[in-house]
C-alpha cells in the first residue's frame, strides 16, 4: 500500500509545473521504490502545477487513519480525469 506521503517524500526537490515524465524521472533519481514509481506512472500524462495535484492524481491509498471526508474528497476529485482510460500509462 502506497500513500500520498510515500509518493511526495521522493518529490521534495521537484520544480513545478512539470509533466508526468519529469515527475517519474525525479522519483527514480531520488531512489523511490517500485510501488511509488508504479503509483506515479498511473497518473494521466498532463502537466502538474504542484505536489497537491500529484497527490490527487497518483494511484495511491490514503493513510489508514484517513477520515471519511478525505476519502470522499479523493473520490470526487476529477482534475485530471479528462484523459481516456486507454491512453493512461499504468
Buried (B, 14 or more C-beta within 10 A) or exposed (E): EBBBEBBBEBBEEBEBEBEBEBBBBBBEEBEBEEEBBBBBBBBBEBEBEEBEBBBBBBBBBBEEEBEEEEEEEBEEEEEBEEBEEEEBEE
